[in-house]
Amino acid sequence: MTTLAHPYDILLVEDDPADAMLIEGALLDRGVPRAVTQVDDGVAALERLRDPDCTRPDLIVMDLNMPRMNGHELLAILKDDLDLRTIPVVVLTTSGAPEDVVGAYKRHANAYITKPVNLDGFVHAVHSIDAFFLDTATKVPYPVNGHGAG
């Protein structure tokens, strides 16, 4: 697999440290991101995403089964938020249940991948998203006046 022409920042929302290390390692080994930032759940992800001092990620990779705020809830909030909805989202989870898959796509996930994952297949999905979204998506800057979406 080749290195992307435009490496980018990924927010990894994953509560399992072993899975997070595996995912981050697979991406870095294959030359995908510039930086991977990991948080443990949806609440921490939203706090980071809404913090004007934090780098806005180019891609979010998230699990569905997490404490405090699960991936279903986070995805719904992301796609309803005018400032965050343009960030592509890959759902990476153990659930292959049809209602989870359909629910994620109804909430506008860009890809749905089940664990255990074929790492090359996962990286291929990220590359496919890069080929379209990261070259064409309009990034909405954080508001200057300090009033974010909420």
C-alpha positions as CSV (number, residue, x, y, z in Angstrom):
1,M,0.0,0.0,0.0
2,T,1.4,3.4,-0.9
3,T,1.6,6.4,1.4
4,L,-1.0,9.1,0.9
5,A,-0.1,12.2,-0.9
6,H,-1.8,14.2,1.8
7,P,-1.4,12.7,5.3
8,Y,-3.9,13.9,7.8
9,D,-5.0,14.0,11.5
10,I,-7.3,11.2,12.8
11,L,-9.4,11.3,16.0
12,L,-9.7,7.7,17.3
13,V,-12.6,7.2,19.6
14,E,-11.9,3.8,21.2
15,D,-12.2,2.6,24.8
16,D,-10.1,-0.6,24.5
17,P,-6.4,0.3,24.8
18,A,-5.3,-2.9,22.9
19,D,-7.6,-2.1,20.0
20,A,-6.5,1.5,20.0
21,M,-2.9,0.5,19.8
22,L,-3.6,-2.0,17.0
23,I,-5.6,0.6,14.9
24,E,-3.1,3.4,15.4
25,G,-0.2,1.1,14.6
26,A,-1.8,-0.2,11.4
27,L,-2.4,3.4,10.2
28,L,1.0,4.7,11.1
29,D,2.8,1.6,9.6
30,R,1.0,2.1,6.4
31,G,1.7,5.8,6.2
32,V,-1.8,7.1,6.6
33,P,-2.0,9.8,9.2
34,R,0.1,12.7,10.3
35,A,-1.2,12.3,13.8
36,V,-3.6,10.0,15.7
37,T,-5.2,11.3,18.8
38,Q,-7.1,8.8,20.9
39,V,-10.0,9.4,23.4
40,D,-12.0,6.8,25.3
41,D,-15.6,7.7,24.6
42,G,-18.1,10.0,22.9
43,V,-18.1,12.6,25.6
44,A,-14.3,13.0,25.5
45,A,-14.5,13.1,21.7
46,L,-17.1,16.0,21.7
47,E,-15.0,17.9,24.3
48,R,-12.0,17.7,22.0
49,L,-13.9,18.4,18.8
50,R,-15.4,21.5,20.3
51,D,-12.2,22.8,21.9
52,P,-11.0,25.7,19.7
53,D,-7.4,25.0,20.9
54,C,-7.4,21.4,19.6
55,T,-6.6,20.5,16.0
56,R,-9.7,19.7,14.0
57,P,-9.3,16.1,12.7
58,D,-9.7,15.2,9.1
59,L,-11.2,11.8,9.9
60,I,-12.9,10.2,12.9
61,V,-12.6,6.5,13.6
62,M,-15.0,5.3,16.3
63,D,-16.2,2.3,18.1
64,L,-19.9,1.9,18.8
65,N,-19.7,0.3,22.3
66,M,-18.2,2.8,24.7
67,P,-19.0,4.1,28.2
68,R,-20.7,7.5,28.9
69,M,-21.7,8.1,25.3
70,N,-21.7,5.3,22.7
71,G,-20.9,5.6,19.1
72,H,-24.6,5.7,18.0
73,E,-25.1,8.8,20.1
74,L,-21.9,10.4,19.1
75,L,-22.5,9.8,15.4
76,A,-26.0,11.4,15.6
77,I,-24.6,14.5,17.4
78,L,-21.7,14.8,14.9
79,K,-23.9,14.7,11.9
80,D,-26.4,17.2,13.4
81,D,-23.7,19.7,14.2
82,L,-23.1,22.2,11.4
83,D,-19.4,22.6,12.5
84,L,-18.7,18.9,12.7
85,R,-20.8,17.2,10.1
86,T,-18.3,17.5,7.3
87,I,-15.7,15.3,9.1
88,P,-15.8,11.8,7.6
89,V,-16.5,9.0,10.1
90,V,-15.4,5.4,10.0
91,V,-17.3,3.1,12.4
92,L,-15.0,0.3,13.6
93,T,-16.8,-2.1,16.0
94,T,-17.4,-5.7,16.9
95,S,-21.0,-5.5,16.1
96,G,-22.1,-6.9,12.7
97,A,-25.8,-6.6,13.7
98,P,-27.9,-5.4,10.8
99,E,-29.6,-2.7,13.0
100,D,-26.1,-1.3,13.9
101,V,-24.9,-1.3,10.3
102,V,-28.1,0.3,9.0
103,G,-28.3,2.7,11.9
104,A,-24.7,3.9,11.3
105,Y,-25.3,4.5,7.6
106,K,-28.6,6.2,8.3
107,R,-26.6,8.6,10.5
108,H,-24.2,9.2,7.6
109,A,-21.2,7.1,8.6
110,N,-18.8,7.0,5.6
111,A,-17.7,3.4,6.3
112,Y,-18.6,0.5,8.7
113,I,-16.0,-2.1,9.5
114,T,-16.3,-5.0,11.9
115,K,-13.6,-6.3,14.3
116,P,-11.6,-8.3,14.2
117,V,-10.5,-6.3,11.2
118,N,-8.4,-7.1,8.3
119,L,-5.9,-4.3,8.7
120,D,-5.2,-3.9,5.0
121,G,-8.9,-3.7,4.3
122,F,-9.3,-1.1,7.0
123,V,-6.5,1.0,5.6
124,H,-8.0,0.6,2.1
125,A,-11.3,2.0,3.4
126,V,-9.5,5.0,4.9
127,H,-7.6,5.5,1.6
128,S,-11.0,5.4,-0.3
129,I,-12.4,8.1,2.0
130,D,-9.2,10.1,1.5
131,A,-9.6,9.9,-2.3
132,F,-12.9,11.8,-2.1
133,F,-13.7,13.5,1.2
134,L,-10.3,14.8,2.3
135,D,-9.7,16.4,-1.1
136,T,-13.1,17.9,-1.6
137,A,-14.7,18.5,1.9
138,T,-14.9,22.1,3.0
139,K,-13.5,22.5,6.5
140,V,-15.6,24.8,8.6
141,P,-13.2,26.8,10.9
142,Y,-13.9,27.2,14.5
143,P,-15.9,30.4,15.2
144,V,-13.7,33.4,16.0
145,N,-16.3,34.8,18.5
146,G,-16.0,31.7,20.7
147,H,-19.6,30.5,20.1
148,G,-19.4,27.0,18.8
149,A,-22.2,24.7,17.8
150,G,-24.0,23.3,20.8
